[in-house]
Amino acid sequence: MSSTEEDNALAAPSSKRRKYPRACDYCRRKKSDGPQMPNHRCSKCIYKKIDCTYVEPLHKHFYPSSHVNALESRMQKLERLVKQLDPDIDIAKELDEQDAPSRPNPSTVSESSQSKRAFPLAGFPIRDQTEYEPSEDESELQEVNLIEEFGKVSLRPASYLYHGKSSSMVLLRAAKDLNNMCGKEKASSVLRDQSRLFPYSPGPSEEFRWLSGTCPDRIPPFHDFPPQDLMRTLIDLYFAEVNAYSPLLHEPTFRQCVSQGLHLSPGGFGPTLLLVCATGARWSGDARTLGSGTSASTWPGWKWFQQVEDVYRSVVAPPDVYDLQIRVLMVMYLQGTTVTHACWATTGAGIRIGVEMGAHRKKRYEDEHSVEGELLKRAFWILVTQDWGMAFTTGRPASIHDEDTDLPLPIECDDEYWTDASGKPTFNQPPGKPSKVSFFICYLRLMQVLAFAVRTVYAINKSRVQLRHGDQQWEERTVAELDSALNRWVDAVPDHLKLIPQREDGLFFRQSATLFSHFYLFQIAVHRPFIDKRKRESPLSFTSIMICLNAAKSAIRVLDELYRRIGTPLHRNVGTLFFAAMVIILHISSEKGAGRSHTLETEVKEVQKCMEMLRAVEQE
């Protein structure tokens, strides 16, 4: 019997009710649940009060294997043609990324690629969300509707947004899992038919609009860049004076992006380059770095910084690595101005953006190292160190604590060894070759000690009571633990960064002097609370006074050696000079009060050295 004859027989009147093996015509068009309902009348027909009919023929489509083989052969030929036009293209990767957002990602172009687009943030297969509008025929019983709504909720937004254990998103995910176990039998046909209609889970309904993906941030192209010769000089200065200590950017990739003109396109690389130039302008004597007018407009690089500040960024846009890099660079620039108070809010905003991206968790990074993941990791670590440093110098709570993060440390590999000749990430530092990144890793470990000190010996009384850490013995134990941590840190410093006066001038000498000057600064930080007059009754008082005084003199001696050999104590050591000078001034005042001023000539000379070095930094 043919398909048409079968359908006519189904529709013909009969004295006995037959069991229909198919849904009615309306249900087949709407993919509903006719065969499962009583009397073979589906919920749609009952709700709309229409008759179930079985007159439309069944259409079964079969494709012969020869047709499928011909299509596959045609695809292979097209792929070969594309390969001939662009030998470096990865077709499978391009097909996977065809729905990626239009905003360019961080400056991580493969060195072997000749295209002008930046790397996408690899390793996170995130599906795009599109707005979903329900049709007029989706009304069901109230209980089934509830389960169906949970089926529409997408828990994977268009850009990666981190949600922790207490998040309501996690609760929704649990509810969806519960639906899969408990609601499957009742609503199986609804959810199954919905998946046929919407195979890509297009997104939340009106009730869950707050879960929809955010709109992309369309950063306009920038045009007011420094002249080419000045730009090259400023980039060189940035990588020599800043990136060598805080390795935010991958130098080979960054320079390649500049040469390809990526900064002239919309996206985040343009403002990144402007801020690199603005930061590098601090060490340039070129008059073209100065603006016209008065006050801030005359600061070197201010005109490029202000361009970024005026347009960046949309608060509803999904974050990416450019956002972190730009926040770091803004703080680096502001630290060299008279408006350093603005660094606090800028760093806090960067920390929030990084946490939103999940940059503080190790699961955010793929198992195999990637250039994109390493840039994200380094940008967030630099923000964390900036935050902890300002929390100490301002006496304010940090935005994030060490126990809130479990991201790995940066890879100890110099920029030139990140990729092989083909552009594949290998991160293979040659054996026996000291890494320039070792400085930053050692500095991170030192900052962890400082962060712990700020949360313990500098804690307010309320925090101490809540933690039951208010007794005097607790202070002694904590200070002893911090001293032990500092001593262990010194033992772990690699040989090429150990403090050796005979070391040749060069980057490692500057890094070593900076590292150990901060070590002495953090020694002062641990013991400073106990040199106050109100703490003079503490058993730690006399010991802390001597440790702070010796640490201050040692820091001045290290930086004075650096100053005599290279002509500057480096701008990043200004805070150390200030604290060291203040400790010695306090000691001088104390000794004068006790009538022992005739023994203070050495201390006065130490303070004079600090003033001389501070003036040298001011003239840079």
Secondary structure, 3 states (H helix, E strand, C coil): CCHHHHHHHHHCCCCCCCCCCCCCHHHHHHCCCHHHCHHHCCHHHHHHCCCCCCCCCCCCCCCCHHHHHHHHHHHHHHHHHHHHHCCCCCHHHHHHCCCCCCCCCCCCCCCCCCCCCCCCCCCCCCCCCCCCCCCCCCCCCHHHHHHHHHHHCCCCCCCCCCCCCCCHHHHHHHHHHHHHHHCHHHHHHHHHHHHHHCCCCCCCCHHHHHHCCCCCCCCCCCCCCCCHHHHHHHHHHHHHHHHCCCCCCCHHHHHHHHHCCHHHCCCCHHHHHHHHHHHHHHHCCCHHHCCCCCHHHHCCCHHHHHHHHHHCCCCCCCCCHHHHHHHHHHHHHHCCCCCCCHHHHHHHHHHHHHHHHCCCCHHHCCCCCCHHHHHHHHHHHHHHHHHHHHHHHHCCCCCCCHHHCCCCCCCCCCHHHCECCCCCECCCCCCCCCCCCHHHHHHHHHHHHHHHHHHHCCCCHHHHHHCCCCCHHHHHHHHHHHHHHHHHHHHHCCHHHCCCCCCCCCHHHHHHHHHHHHHHHHHHHHHHHHCCHHHCCCCCHHHHHHHHHHHHHHHHHHHHHHHHHHCCCCHHHHHHHHHHHHHHHHHHHHHHHCCCHHHCHHHHHHHHHHHHHHHHHHCC
